[in-house]
Amino acid sequence: MKRTKERVDFTHPPNREGISGLTYFDGEDNAKSKRVRQQTEENKFWVNRQNEEKKNKDDLDKLEEKLYGKQDIHNNILLGGTQDKLSQNRRMMAKSCYDANQELNKEKKCRETNEKNSEAKKDRDDLNNFTLSKEIKWSEPEFGRTIQ
């Protein structure tokens, strides 16, 4: 019998009678086409599975981007509203401070005017009381007359 290459995964059939030497030889790989076809199918299966996983990952990434975009827009709207309220409150506070300062200035001017008027009236009253209550005699030497 001719010696051929022995393979690990090959075993001799238990009954070798009736096998023609022309159709089957020891060490011959008759299952190669079946094995190659199975490996090709497995490769196709794994390639398809990887493609599906990639597609699912891309879809999830797109969905996440879309949700992030919506959330970002929502946050920007909230932030814009808050900033508008803040600026409106600042304008109102500045206006109220301006109005309060104007009122204080008016009160201060009125108080100062009243104080000047009361001081002037007091001075006039003192002068009138002084001249009416007492007779003052003084003379002017150059004219030689006396005022009473």
Disulfide bonds with the S-S distance in Angstrom:
none
